[in-house]
Structures are given as structure tokens and as C-alpha cells.
Amino acid sequence: MEIVWEFLRELWANLAQMAPWLLFGFLVAGALSVVISPDLVHEHLGRARGRFLPVAKAVAFGVPLPLCSCGVIPVTASLVTSGASRGAAVGFLISTPQTGVDSVVVTYSFLGPVFAVIRPLVALVSGLMGGWAVELLEPGPLRRAHAQAQSCGGGGCMVGQGRGGKVVQAISYGLGRLPEDIGKALVVGLAVAAGIATLVPENYFAGLLGPGLMPKLGMMLVGMPIYVCATASVPVAAALIAKGVAPGTALVFLMTGPATNAATFTVIWRLVGRRAGIVYLLTVGLAALGAGTLLDVLIPPAQVQAVVHPGAMLPGWLTNGAGVVLVGVLARAIWAARARIRQAREAGMDFTLKIEGMSCSHCAAAVQRAIAACEGVEEVNVELASGTATVKGNADPAKLAEAVEQVGYKVVETRSIQE
């Protein structure tokens, strides 16, 4: 029983420490979603002239945006439709999911200013490396004849398009849509971090996951195929470092976990092509190993505790109060997602599509728009949790599958509701 209470204490301590910074990050991310409009992104990246400048612009736009490795796909699909080059697309794909304004402030709260600077810097450099490498190998615009304008519906994948002024839209995105994207992953990350802190002895990983190359390779192989959002990965990395993991090895996890996962890599492969997809994967892996090795050189084991520590000690009343607010925000987000699933199941639909590759609300929104634009569709509900779309109307399932594929996902099964 004591272990359970210790786990709960660690869980709340981590959540409260994160809460003020994460809520602040959510609001800033909401403001960015309004300020950095899809039209602005398309203006600078779609049909952009030159070879290397569009890549730099794509990476600069991507670093602060709070999009995960799956949510970045429909936005990239929209850029491709607008005539962006393979290099710009790959640079955006690499840099965007590694970090975001919300994950940067959470990184500062858990790991201090050094990591808070290193994460966006590594995302920037690796994005430039991958994008420019693709430009050298495959220059020119990446145009797909079958890509339709509805792939992102004018860019709604990034911005909450609800009613009201910009302030309302920013709050709606920052405290509504964004928590829905990362809520479950964040809870899992906090639980894993609390479990490590409770069950793993002090310095247990010091000999296993130290500053050498092999631990980094192992962490890379673990991080690449799994889905971990940039924000949820932070408390896990902090818990690992506290138990003896080298900072550079933890950095490898912070880079590869958010940037890649097995479910979305096949979609990226189809989106930008085989060669560019290989460059994307190699760039993420090599950049993670290089950055992690350099970090361990800059931070010797004797200096770890002096460098890796919470960035600011806020008053207890503030952290605990923010923790309560954060619990409310996350609970509301998870409840809203479940409510949409119930509504979809209760609606009278004609058939369902099992869709591969959706992992966040950005993905579901892109699929919803693509299907809704098809002839014969009267109503469509996309269930993110189950990976299905229920459709009402007399639309041709083959046409729906084609529309889904055009925005970067794949229909693996079509089934009539009456079956």
C-alpha cells in the first residue's frame, strides 16, 4: 500500500510541477495557431522559389508549432498540394514534431534551461540537415496529381476554425483541441515517470544507460517505432536521468520518440517518396546520436545534477492550483473525445471505414474533411480512438478510400453496418 501512495505522490508532484508551464504553453500555442495561419504558411512554403531558403522557412515555421508526428502529416500534405518541394516537406516533417512551444516550457520546468535551449536547436539543425539533403538528391516541387485541395480544407489542420474572435479561437485551440491531442499520451507519460521514480532504485541505470554509444543506439531503437508526443516525453526523460541515465541518452529519446513512429512512417513514405523517406529516417537517427554524444561531452557525469534540474521553483500554492486546473482541462478533453465516439456510434450510419495512420485530432479532422467532400456523403463521423469513420449516404466506398489516401492515410477495411 505504501508503494501505491508513493506512486500517487510522485504522479501529483510531476503533474503540479508541469502544470503552470504547460497551461502557459497551451495558451501560447493557441495564440500561435491564430497568428501563424495556414495561408501564411502556404504563402511562404507552397510554390516557394529557390532550393535552400524554402527548407529554412519550413523548419523555422515547424519548430514552434505544437504538432505531433501524426498531426504534422495532413499539414504537410497541404503543403505538397500547394507545390512545396520535397526538401521543404521533409524539413517540416523532421523539425515540427520534435518540439513545440508547449514542450519547450515543460522541458524548462523539468530539465532546466540547458535542455530547453538544446531541444529546439537540435530540431532546427536536424530539420535543415534533412531538408537540404533531400534538395540535393531530389530538387524541385513535389506535386501529386491526385492531391486535392480538400486535403487540408484550406489549412484547418492547424487552426481552430470555431466562431468568435481570435482570442476565443486561440483559447479554444490551446485549452481544447491541443489537450485532446496529447491528453492521453500526457497521462501515460506522467504515470510512467511516477512508476520509474517509485520502483527503480537510485542510479540503477548508471551502468546500463550511461554516456556510451551503445545505450544511445538502444534508446534510438526504442524511441523510433513508438508514439510519444514531445510534451509527454519530458517527465519520462527527467525520471530516467534521475535514476542514472546519461543526459545524452535521454536526449536521444526526446528526439526520436516524438519525431518518428511505425504507424506514420509508412504514410510519410507515400507522401514524400521512398528516397526522401529514407533521408528523413536517417537524419532523425544520426542527428539524435550526434546530439546525444555531444551533450554527454558538454555535461560530464559529475556536473549532471548541477545542469539538469527544474528550471524554476514556483510557490506551492501556484503549482498545486495549476495542477487542479490542468486535471480539469485534461478531464474535459478526454471526456469530449469519448463523447464524440458515443455520438458516432449512436448515429444511424450505412457503413464504416477502418483507417490506418490516424493518431491525433489533426489526422481525424483531415480525414473528416476529405470524406465529407465526396459525392453522396450525407454525414460522416471519424472516431480517433477506434481508427474508424462511419458514413451515412450512398457514396462509393472506393471513392472514399481514394479520398482518404489523398490526405495521407489508408483504408484497410470497409464494412456495412448491416453486416
C-alpha positions as CSV (number, residue, x, y, z in Angstrom):
1,M,0.0,0.0,0.0
2,E,2.9,2.3,0.7
3,I,4.1,1.9,-2.8
4,V,0.7,3.0,-4.2
5,W,0.8,6.1,-2.1
6,E,4.3,6.8,-3.1
7,F,3.3,6.4,-6.8
8,L,0.4,8.8,-6.3
9,R,2.6,11.4,-4.6
10,E,5.1,11.2,-7.4
11,L,2.4,11.4,-10.0
12,W,0.9,14.6,-8.4
13,A,4.3,16.1,-7.9
14,N,5.2,15.7,-11.6
15,L,1.8,17.0,-12.7
16,A,1.9,20.0,-10.4
17,Q,5.4,20.9,-11.5
18,M,4.4,20.7,-15.1
19,A,1.0,22.4,-14.8
20,P,1.8,26.1,-14.7
21,W,4.3,25.8,-17.6
22,L,2.1,23.5,-19.6
23,L,-1.0,25.7,-19.2
24,F,1.1,28.7,-20.3
25,G,2.4,26.7,-23.2
26,F,-1.1,25.7,-24.3
27,L,-2.1,29.4,-24.4
28,V,0.9,30.4,-26.3
29,A,0.3,27.5,-28.7
30,G,-3.2,28.7,-29.1
31,A,-2.0,32.2,-30.0
32,L,0.5,30.8,-32.5
33,S,-2.3,28.8,-34.1
34,V,-4.1,32.1,-34.9
35,V,-1.0,34.2,-35.7
36,I,0.7,31.6,-37.9
37,S,-2.3,31.0,-40.2
38,P,-2.3,28.2,-42.8
39,D,-2.5,30.9,-45.5
40,L,0.8,32.4,-44.2
41,V,2.5,29.0,-44.1
42,H,1.3,28.2,-47.7
43,E,2.4,31.6,-48.9
44,H,5.9,31.1,-47.8
45,L,6.3,27.3,-48.4
46,G,3.9,26.4,-51.2
47,R,5.3,27.2,-54.7
48,A,8.3,28.8,-53.0
49,R,11.2,29.7,-55.2
50,G,14.8,28.6,-54.7
51,R,16.1,25.4,-53.2
52,F,17.5,26.0,-49.7
53,L,15.5,29.1,-48.5
54,P,12.2,27.3,-48.6
55,V,13.7,24.5,-46.4
56,A,14.9,27.1,-43.9
57,K,11.4,28.7,-43.8
58,A,9.7,25.3,-43.4
59,V,11.9,24.5,-40.4
60,A,11.5,27.9,-38.9
61,F,7.7,27.6,-39.1
62,G,7.9,24.0,-37.8
63,V,9.9,24.3,-34.6
64,P,7.4,26.3,-32.5
65,L,4.2,24.6,-33.8
66,P,2.7,22.1,-31.4
67,L,2.1,19.3,-33.9
68,C,3.0,15.7,-33.2
69,S,4.4,13.2,-35.6
70,C,1.0,12.3,-36.9
71,G,-0.6,15.7,-36.7
72,V,2.1,17.1,-38.9
73,I,1.1,14.8,-41.8
74,P,-2.1,16.5,-43.0
75,V,-0.4,19.9,-42.8
76,T,2.5,18.6,-44.9
77,A,0.0,17.1,-47.4
78,S,-1.5,20.5,-47.8
79,L,2.0,22.0,-48.4
80,V,2.6,19.3,-51.0
81,T,-0.7,20.2,-52.7
82,S,0.5,23.9,-52.7
83,G,3.7,23.0,-54.6
84,A,6.2,22.8,-51.8
85,S,9.5,20.9,-52.5
86,R,10.4,17.6,-51.1
87,G,13.2,19.3,-49.1
88,A,10.7,21.7,-47.5
89,A,8.3,18.9,-46.7
90,V,11.0,16.7,-45.1
91,G,12.4,19.7,-43.2
92,F,9.0,20.4,-41.8
93,L,8.3,16.7,-41.0
94,I,11.6,16.4,-39.1
95,S,11.6,19.7,-37.1
96,T,7.9,20.1,-36.2
97,P,7.1,17.0,-34.0
98,Q,10.4,17.1,-32.0
99,T,9.4,20.2,-30.1
100,G,6.8,23.0,-29.8
101,V,6.3,26.0,-27.6
102,D,4.3,23.8,-25.1
103,S,7.0,21.2,-24.9
104,V,9.8,23.8,-24.6
105,V,8.3,25.4,-21.5
106,V,7.7,21.9,-19.9
107,T,11.3,20.9,-20.7
108,Y,12.4,24.1,-18.9
109,S,10.3,23.2,-15.9
110,F,11.6,19.6,-15.6
111,L,15.1,19.7,-17.0
112,G,16.2,23.3,-16.8
113,P,17.4,25.9,-19.3
114,V,20.1,23.8,-21.0
115,F,17.7,21.2,-22.3
116,A,15.1,23.9,-23.0
117,V,17.6,25.5,-25.4
118,I,19.1,22.3,-26.8
119,R,15.7,20.7,-27.9
120,P,14.6,23.4,-30.3
121,L,18.2,23.9,-31.5
122,V,18.6,20.3,-32.4
123,A,15.1,20.2,-34.1
124,L,16.2,23.2,-36.1
125,V,19.6,21.8,-37.2
126,S,18.2,18.3,-37.9
127,G,15.4,19.7,-40.0
128,L,17.8,21.8,-42.0
129,M,20.1,18.8,-42.5
130,G,17.3,16.5,-43.7
131,G,15.6,19.1,-45.9
132,W,18.8,20.3,-47.6
133,A,20.0,16.7,-48.1
134,V,16.7,15.9,-49.9
135,E,17.0,19.1,-52.0
136,L,20.4,17.9,-53.2
137,L,19.1,14.4,-54.0
138,E,15.7,15.3,-55.4
139,P,15.3,19.0,-56.2
140,G,12.1,20.6,-57.4
141,P,8.4,20.7,-56.3
142,L,6.7,17.6,-55.0
143,R,3.5,17.6,-57.0
144,R,1.0,14.8,-56.7
145,A,-1.6,14.8,-59.4
146,H,-4.2,13.1,-57.2
147,A,-3.8,15.5,-54.3
148,Q,-6.9,17.6,-53.9
149,A,-7.4,21.0,-52.2
150,Q,-9.6,19.4,-49.6
151,S,-6.7,17.5,-48.2
152,C,-6.4,20.2,-45.5
153,G,-9.5,22.2,-46.3
154,G,-7.6,25.5,-46.6
155,G,-5.4,24.5,-43.7
156,G,-7.8,23.9,-40.9
157,C,-5.5,21.2,-39.7
158,M,-3.5,23.8,-37.7
159,V,-6.0,26.4,-36.6
160,G,-9.2,26.1,-34.6
161,Q,-11.8,27.4,-37.0
162,G,-14.6,28.0,-34.5
163,R,-16.8,31.0,-34.2
164,G,-15.8,34.1,-32.3
165,G,-12.8,36.4,-32.4
166,K,-9.1,35.4,-32.5
167,V,-8.8,35.4,-28.7
168,V,-11.7,32.9,-28.5
169,Q,-10.1,30.8,-31.3
170,A,-6.7,30.8,-29.5
171,I,-8.2,29.7,-26.2
172,S,-10.4,27.1,-27.9
173,Y,-7.3,25.6,-29.6
174,G,-4.9,25.9,-26.7
175,L,-7.2,24.6,-23.9
176,G,-9.5,22.4,-26.1
177,R,-8.1,20.9,-29.2
178,L,-4.5,20.7,-28.2
179,P,-5.2,18.9,-24.9
180,E,-7.4,16.5,-26.8
181,D,-4.4,15.6,-29.0
182,I,-1.9,15.0,-26.2
183,G,-4.1,14.3,-23.2
184,K,-3.9,10.5,-23.1
185,A,-0.3,10.5,-24.0
186,L,0.5,13.0,-21.3
187,V,-1.3,11.0,-18.6
188,V,0.6,7.9,-19.7
189,G,3.9,9.8,-19.7
190,L,3.3,11.1,-16.2
191,A,2.3,7.6,-15.0
192,V,5.5,6.1,-16.5
193,A,7.6,8.8,-14.9
194,A,6.0,8.2,-11.5
195,G,6.4,4.5,-11.9
196,I,10.1,4.9,-12.6
197,A,10.6,7.2,-9.6
198,T,8.7,4.8,-7.3
199,L,10.0,1.4,-8.4
200,V,13.5,1.9,-9.8
201,P,16.4,2.2,-7.3
202,E,18.7,5.2,-7.4
203,N,21.4,5.1,-10.1
204,Y,20.0,1.8,-11.4
205,F,20.6,2.9,-15.0
206,A,24.0,4.4,-14.5
207,G,25.8,1.3,-15.7
208,L,23.2,0.3,-18.3
209,L,22.4,3.6,-20.0
210,G,25.5,5.7,-19.4
211,P,27.2,8.1,-21.8
212,G,28.4,5.4,-24.3
213,L,27.2,4.9,-27.9
214,M,25.5,1.5,-27.3
215,P,23.0,2.9,-24.8
216,K,22.1,5.7,-27.3
217,L,21.6,3.1,-30.1
218,G,19.4,1.1,-27.8
219,M,17.4,4.2,-26.9
220,M,17.1,5.1,-30.5
221,L,15.7,1.7,-31.4
222,V,13.2,2.0,-28.6
223,G,12.2,5.6,-29.5
224,M,11.8,5.3,-33.2
225,P,8.9,2.9,-33.6
226,I,6.8,4.1,-30.6
227,Y,4.5,7.1,-30.5
228,V,5.5,9.6,-27.8
229,C,4.4,13.3,-28.0
230,A,7.1,15.9,-27.4
231,T,5.5,17.1,-24.2
232,A,4.7,13.7,-22.7
233,S,8.3,12.5,-23.3
234,V,9.7,15.2,-20.9
235,P,8.7,13.7,-17.5
236,V,9.8,10.2,-18.6
237,A,13.2,11.6,-19.6
238,A,13.5,13.5,-16.4
239,A,12.7,10.3,-14.4
240,L,15.3,8.3,-16.4
241,I,18.0,10.9,-15.7
242,A,17.2,11.0,-12.0
243,K,17.8,7.2,-12.0
244,G,21.2,7.4,-13.7
245,V,20.6,7.7,-17.4
246,A,23.1,9.9,-19.2
247,P,21.6,13.2,-20.4
248,G,22.7,12.5,-24.0
249,T,20.9,9.1,-23.9
250,A,17.8,10.8,-22.6
251,L,18.1,13.4,-25.4
252,V,18.1,10.6,-28.0
253,F,14.7,9.5,-26.6
254,L,13.4,13.1,-26.6
255,M,14.3,13.4,-30.3
256,T,13.3,10.0,-31.8
257,G,10.2,9.3,-29.7
258,P,8.3,12.4,-30.9
259,A,9.8,12.6,-34.4
260,T,9.1,9.1,-35.6
261,N,6.8,6.1,-35.1
262,A,6.0,3.0,-37.1
263,A,2.4,3.9,-37.8
264,T,3.1,7.2,-39.5
265,F,6.4,6.3,-41.3
266,T,4.6,4.4,-44.0
267,V,2.4,7.4,-44.6
268,I,5.4,9.7,-44.8
269,W,7.0,7.2,-47.2
270,R,4.0,7.5,-49.5
271,L,3.8,11.3,-49.1
272,V,7.3,12.3,-49.9
273,G,8.6,9.2,-51.7
274,R,11.0,6.4,-50.9
275,R,14.3,8.2,-51.2
276,A,13.2,11.3,-49.2
277,G,11.6,9.0,-46.6
278,I,14.9,7.2,-46.1
279,V,16.7,10.5,-45.7
280,Y,14.1,11.5,-43.2
281,L,14.6,8.4,-41.1
282,L,18.4,8.5,-41.3
283,T,18.6,12.2,-40.5
284,V,16.5,11.8,-37.3
285,G,18.6,8.8,-36.2
286,L,22.0,10.3,-36.9
287,A,21.2,13.7,-35.6
288,A,19.9,12.1,-32.3
289,L,23.1,10.1,-31.9
290,G,25.3,13.1,-32.7
291,A,23.4,15.5,-30.4
292,G,23.3,13.0,-27.6
293,T,27.0,12.3,-27.8
294,L,27.9,16.0,-27.9
295,L,25.7,16.6,-24.9
296,D,27.5,14.0,-22.9
297,V,30.8,15.6,-23.8
298,L,29.5,19.0,-22.7
299,I,27.9,17.7,-19.5
300,P,30.2,15.3,-17.7
301,P,28.7,12.9,-15.1
302,A,29.9,15.0,-12.2
303,Q,28.0,18.0,-13.5
304,V,24.7,16.4,-14.3
305,Q,22.9,17.4,-11.1
306,A,24.2,21.0,-11.4
307,V,22.9,21.3,-15.0
308,V,19.8,19.1,-15.2
309,H,17.3,20.3,-12.7
310,P,13.9,22.1,-12.7
311,G,14.2,25.5,-14.3
312,A,12.2,27.3,-11.7
313,M,10.8,26.6,-8.2
314,L,7.4,28.1,-8.2
315,P,5.3,28.6,-5.0
316,G,3.4,25.5,-3.8
317,W,0.0,27.2,-3.9
318,L,0.6,28.1,-7.6
319,T,1.8,24.7,-8.7
320,N,-1.0,22.9,-6.8
321,G,-3.7,25.3,-8.0
322,A,-2.4,25.0,-11.6
323,G,-2.4,21.2,-11.2
324,V,-6.1,21.2,-10.3
325,V,-6.8,23.4,-13.4
326,L,-4.7,21.1,-15.6
327,V,-6.6,18.0,-14.3
328,G,-9.8,19.8,-15.2
329,V,-8.6,20.7,-18.7
330,L,-7.3,17.1,-19.4
331,A,-10.5,15.5,-18.0
332,R,-12.6,17.8,-20.2
333,A,-10.5,16.9,-23.2
334,I,-10.7,13.2,-22.7
335,W,-14.5,13.4,-22.0
336,A,-15.1,15.4,-25.2
337,A,-13.2,12.8,-27.2
338,R,-15.2,10.0,-25.7
339,A,-18.5,11.9,-26.2
340,R,-17.7,12.2,-29.9
341,I,-17.2,8.4,-30.1
342,R,-20.5,7.8,-28.4
343,Q,-22.3,10.2,-30.7
344,A,-20.8,8.5,-33.8
345,R,-21.9,5.0,-32.6
346,E,-25.4,6.2,-31.8
347,A,-25.8,7.9,-35.3
348,G,-27.6,5.8,-38.0
349,M,-24.8,5.2,-40.4
350,D,-24.6,3.0,-43.5
351,F,-21.0,1.6,-43.3
352,T,-17.7,2.1,-41.6
353,L,-14.2,2.5,-42.8
354,K,-11.2,1.2,-40.9
355,I,-8.4,3.7,-41.4
356,E,-4.7,3.2,-40.7
357,G,-2.4,6.0,-39.5
358,M,-4.6,8.4,-37.5
359,S,-3.2,9.3,-34.1
360,C,-4.5,12.7,-33.2
361,S,-7.4,15.1,-33.8
362,H,-5.4,16.8,-36.7
363,C,-5.5,13.4,-38.5
364,A,-9.1,12.9,-37.8
365,A,-10.0,16.4,-39.0
366,A,-8.2,15.9,-42.3
367,V,-10.0,12.5,-42.9
368,Q,-13.3,14.0,-41.9
369,R,-13.0,16.9,-44.4
370,A,-11.8,14.5,-47.2
371,I,-14.7,12.2,-46.8
372,A,-17.3,14.9,-46.3
373,A,-16.3,16.5,-49.6
374,C,-17.1,13.2,-51.5
375,E,-20.3,12.9,-53.6
376,G,-23.1,11.1,-51.9
377,V,-21.9,11.6,-48.3
378,E,-24.7,12.9,-46.1
379,E,-22.9,12.7,-42.7
380,V,-19.6,11.4,-41.5
381,N,-18.2,10.8,-38.0
382,V,-14.5,10.0,-37.5
383,E,-13.6,8.0,-34.3
384,L,-10.0,8.7,-33.5
385,A,-9.8,6.1,-30.7
386,S,-11.0,3.2,-32.8
387,G,-9.5,4.4,-36.1
388,T,-12.8,4.3,-38.0
389,A,-15.1,6.6,-40.0
390,T,-18.8,5.9,-40.0
391,V,-20.5,7.2,-43.1
392,K,-24.2,7.9,-44.0
393,G,-25.3,8.2,-47.6
394,N,-24.9,6.5,-50.9
395,A,-21.3,7.3,-51.6
396,D,-19.0,4.9,-53.4
397,P,-16.7,3.3,-50.8
398,A,-13.9,3.1,-53.4
399,K,-14.1,6.9,-53.9
400,L,-14.0,7.4,-50.1
401,A,-10.9,5.2,-49.8
402,E,-9.3,7.2,-52.6
403,A,-10.1,10.5,-50.8
404,V,-8.6,9.2,-47.6
405,E,-5.4,8.1,-49.3
406,Q,-5.1,11.5,-50.9
407,V,-4.6,13.1,-47.5
408,G,-2.0,10.5,-46.4
409,Y,-3.9,7.7,-44.7
410,K,-5.1,4.2,-45.8
411,V,-8.5,2.5,-45.6
412,V,-7.8,-1.1,-44.7
413,E,-11.4,-2.4,-44.3
414,T,-14.9,-1.3,-45.4
415,R,-17.9,-2.8,-43.7
416,S,-21.6,-2.3,-44.0
417,I,-23.4,-1.5,-40.7
418,Q,-26.0,-4.2,-41.5
419,E,-23.3,-6.9,-41.7
